[in-house]
């Protein structure tokens, strides 16, 4: 009778090495964990918060006759309201110089089609500062002026500018 040898259940050396590396690699439930940071932020508004009644106003000079010798003037009124925990709010209204300004307070409107033509103008706001009771509408006035010397020899056509009006707080 011949005896047969049972096949070996031993792993060859490369397989044994791979198994040992796998067990020793530390693969467990905690493998691959990572940590990071989480930014938590908040902004607290001031005790007062003021808002214009409308987000867009127009200062329409309309049609200006170059034969006139008086200022072209337009007056616009609007309102704002302050809310918050304080009974009164101190406010400030400021106006920038517009899109086409040159230098400090040199506001000018640009011609609609000939974009190298400009017409100077002035704006004033009243009041610019003060205090107002909470939840009460406050009226302010904007006055726009174009001097005769600035419109009499201008190219005919439409002129415009965009100015940012800011109310703080």
Secondary structure, DSSP 8 states (H G I E B T S, - for coil): ------------HHHHHHHHHHHHTT-STTTT--------------SEEEEES-S----------TT--S-EEEEEEEEEEEEESSSEEEEEEEE---TT--STT--EEEESS-TT-EEE-EEEEE--EEEEETT--EEEEEEEEE-HHHHTTS-SS-EE----EEEE-
